[in-house]
Amino acid sequence: MAIRLFCDEHVDHDLAPALWHREPAFQVLYVGGEGVPPHRTPDLELIRFAEREQFSLLTMDRNTLLGDVSKHWAAGGHTWGVFVIDPWASWGKLIDDLLLIWSASAPEDWRDRIEFIPW
């Protein structure tokens, strides 16, 4: 199975079309979309949804979400990777890194890991 991204409310909605332009098979969902938790859902619920549905989390939130990921792990939960975007990064580099992650790894490779991208 390929990496699938679940984006929280902090991620720009222009990211998915930019990824799909280069790789149409890349699955990207956003909070508030169809079949996913609505806007303003607490971070712990987003983390649980991502774990249950086997999505990697994508966020720009370096404050609250990372603390909630630690709480989730401490309670015995897992993640399929948490990717934290640098808000000042170039889109080209960010998209290149996400496509590299997607094409060269599996969700299991990122289990219970936090990565800051772009690298």
C-alpha positions, 0 to 999 in steps of 0.5 A: 500500500502507498502512503496516503496523506490526511491533512489537518486544517493548517495545510493549504488546500492547493497542495493536493492539486499540485501533488496530483499534477505530478502523481494522480494516484497520490491519495490526499484528504483534508479535514472537513472533506467527505468521509473524514472528520469535520473542521474543528475536530480535536487533534487527538480525534484526527490522530485516531482517525488517521491511525484507524484508516492508515493515513499519514498525518500532514500538518504545519502545526508544530505546537499542539498536534505534536504534543497530542501525538505524544499523548496518543503514543503514551496511551498505546496508539500508533501513527503511520507517520506524522509529517510536519511542513515548514511553512516557509519552504518552497512548494517545489521542494515540499512536493518533491519530498512528498513524492519521494516519500510516496514512491520510495516507501510504505506506511509501515516505514513511517510508523510512530515517526515524526519527520519535518519536511522538506528535508 
